[in-house]
Amino acid sequence: MSGATIVLMWEARAVEGRGGELLEWARARSAELSREPARRELLRAPQDRVLVMTWWPDASYGDDLPELPEPDAALITRAVHRWRFEAVG
């Protein structure tokens, strides 16, 4: 999978009523990544869920790519879910 675009997905669910705070936390942390992704999107969904997607061109599936950390446990209801995908045509 050399030279592909790898998309990292990070999803967390905030404690009820704190979705806006989690979104701002994710926005700030995604701006502080050690490298700038080619593309970045922040999304929100019902139940105070936040999703961050970053695109990394010319990467391999197993590369060490910058990812968002785990938020403070008091802000989220469960551990963060993370996925990696390879973009296809």
GUMIBA-31847 format. One record per residue: residue number from 1; residue in three letters; z, x, y of N, C-alpha, C in turn. Coordinates in steps of 0.02 Angstrom, whole numbers. Example, Ala and Ser with C-alpha at 12.3 -4.5 7.8 and 13.67 -1.06 7.14 Angstrom:
! residues 2
(node 1 Ala (390 660 -284) (390 615 -225) (390 660 -165));
(node 2 Ser (354 642 -112) (357 684 -53) (394 645 2));
//
This chain:
! residues 89
(node 1 Met (0 41 -60) (0 0 0) (0 43 63));
(node 2 Ser (-34 98 62) (-35 143 119) (-81 116 174));
(node 3 Gly (-60 124 236) (-101 105 292) (-105 30 305));
(node 4 Ala (-59 -8 279) (-58 -81 289) (-17 -98 351));
(node 5 Thr (-18 -161 369) (28 -185 420) (85 -219 382));
(node 6 Ile (145 -195 394) (205 -223 362) (240 -266 413));
(node 7 Val (259 -326 391) (295 -373 434) (366 -379 408));
(node 8 Leu (414 -365 450) (484 -373 432) (509 -440 461));
(node 9 Met (544 -478 419) (573 -541 441) (649 -535 434));
(node 10 Trp (684 -557 485) (757 -556 488) (778 -627 508));
(node 11 Glu (821 -658 468) (841 -727 482) (916 -734 474));
(node 12 Ala (947 -767 523) (1019 -778 521) (1035 -849 545));
(node 13 Arg (1091 -873 522) (1114 -940 543) (1180 -931 580));
(node 14 Ala (1181 -955 641) (1240 -948 684) (1293 -1000 665));
(node 15 Val (1353 -985 684) (1407 -1034 680) (1385 -1092 724));
(node 16 Glu (1401 -1153 702) (1379 -1213 737) (1392 -1209 812));
(node 17 Gly (1339 -1223 850) (1343 -1223 923) (1332 -1155 955));
(node 18 Arg (1322 -1103 915) (1314 -1036 943) (1244 -1008 933));
(node 19 Gly (1196 -1052 920) (1127 -1031 909) (1098 -994 969));
(node 20 Gly (1112 -1017 1030) (1087 -984 1090) (1115 -914 1097));
(node 21 Glu (1178 -906 1079) (1210 -840 1082) (1180 -793 1030));
(node 22 Leu (1167 -819 970) (1135 -778 918) (1065 -759 939));
(node 23 Leu (1028 -805 969) (960 -790 993) (961 -734 1044));
(node 24 Glu (1007 -737 1092) (1012 -685 1142) (1033 -618 1111));
(node 25 Trp (1078 -620 1063) (1099 -560 1027) (1039 -528 993));
(node 26 Ala (999 -569 958) (940 -544 922) (888 -517 971));
(node 27 Arg (879 -551 1028) (832 -528 1079) (852 -459 1104));
(node 28 Ala (915 -450 1119) (939 -385 1145) (932 -330 1092));
(node 29 Arg (952 -345 1030) (948 -294 977) (876 -277 960));
(node 30 Ser (831 -325 962) (761 -310 946) (729 -267 1000));
(node 31 Ala (755 -269 1060) (730 -226 1114) (758 -155 1109));
(node 32 Glu (809 -146 1068) (842 -81 1060) (822 -44 996));
(node 33 Leu (771 -68 961) (750 -35 900) (730 37 914));
(node 34 Ser (738 81 866) (725 152 877) (651 166 889));
(node 35 Arg (607 122 867) (535 125 882) (512 56 902));
(node 36 Glu (460 53 942) (432 -10 965) (382 -37 915));
(node 37 Pro (392 -98 890) (342 -127 844) (278 -145 882));
(node 38 Ala (223 -152 846) (160 -173 877) (166 -244 904));
(node 39 Arg (207 -284 871) (216 -354 891) (286 -375 870));
(node 40 Arg (314 -421 909) (381 -446 895) (383 -520 914));
(node 41 Glu (412 -562 872) (421 -632 888) (492 -654 871));
(node 42 Leu (521 -694 915) (586 -724 904) (575 -799 900));
(node 43 Leu (604 -830 849) (596 -902 839) (664 -932 825));
(node 44 Arg (671 -997 838) (733 -1032 821) (716 -1096 784));
(node 45 Ala (765 -1122 748) (755 -1181 707) (820 -1222 707));
(node 46 Pro (816 -1283 682) (878 -1323 677) (931 -1286 638));
(node 47 Gln (992 -1310 645) (1051 -1280 613) (1067 -1211 640));
(node 48 Asp (1049 -1200 704) (1065 -1138 740) (1040 -1076 703));
(node 49 Arg (978 -1081 676) (948 -1024 641) (903 -986 689));
(node 50 Val (900 -920 680) (859 -875 721) (819 -831 674));
(node 51 Leu (755 -823 690) (710 -781 650) (678 -730 696));
(node 52 Val (678 -667 675) (644 -614 711) (592 -583 664));
(node 53 Met (531 -577 687) (477 -546 649) (450 -487 688));
(node 54 Thr (442 -430 654) (412 -372 686) (354 -347 644));
(node 55 Trp (301 -324 677) (241 -300 644) (236 -224 652));
(node 56 Trp (223 -189 596) (219 -116 594) (153 -96 563));
(node 57 Pro (102 -80 603) (37 -59 575) (40 11 545));
(node 58 Asp (-7 25 502) (-12 91 470) (53 111 436));
(node 59 Ala (84 64 403) (147 77 367) (137 63 294));
(node 60 Ser (183 86 255) (185 72 183) (245 26 170));
(node 61 Tyr (240 -12 117) (292 -61 101) (362 -30 97));
(node 62 Gly (367 30 71) (432 62 62) (454 106 120));
(node 63 Asp (416 108 175) (434 150 232) (502 129 261));
(node 64 Asp (536 178 290) (598 165 326) (580 141 396));
(node 65 Leu (581 76 406) (562 46 470) (624 20 506));
(node 66 Pro (625 21 573) (683 -4 610) (694 -78 598));
(node 67 Glu (755 -96 583) (773 -166 571) (833 -185 613));
(node 68 Leu (840 -249 627) (898 -273 662) (960 -266 618));
(node 69 Pro (1017 -251 648) (1078 -246 609) (1106 -315 592));
(node 70 Glu (1161 -316 558) (1198 -377 543) (1240 -394 605));
(node 71 Pro (1238 -456 629) (1281 -475 685) (1355 -476 665));
(node 72 Asp (1397 -480 713) (1469 -487 700) (1479 -548 656));
(node 73 Ala (1522 -542 606) (1533 -596 558) (1558 -661 591));
(node 74 Ala (1589 -656 649) (1614 -716 684) (1557 -757 714));
(node 75 Leu (1497 -727 720) (1440 -761 751) (1396 -797 699));
(node 76 Ile (1400 -777 637) (1354 -805 586) (1393 -839 530));
(node 77 Thr (1357 -883 493) (1389 -921 439) (1379 -889 371));
(node 78 Arg (1334 -840 366) (1318 -808 302) (1284 -742 318));
(node 79 Ala (1275 -702 267) (1240 -638 276) (1168 -650 299));
(node 80 Val (1141 -603 336) (1072 -606 360) (1024 -603 300));
(node 81 His (970 -641 303) (917 -636 253) (862 -592 281));
(node 82 Arg (835 -548 239) (782 -502 260) (726 -503 210));
(node 83 Trp (664 -501 234) (606 -499 191) (556 -450 220));
(node 84 Arg (514 -421 177) (458 -378 197) (395 -408 168));
(node 85 Phe (343 -409 209) (279 -434 186) (225 -385 208));
(node 86 Glu (171 -382 170) (112 -344 189) (61 -394 215));
(node 87 Ala (35 -383 275) (-16 -426 303) (-81 -419 263));
(node 88 Val (-113 -475 251) (-178 -475 217) (-229 -511 260));
(node 89 Gly (-289 -481 264) (-346 -507 302) (-333 -571 333));
//
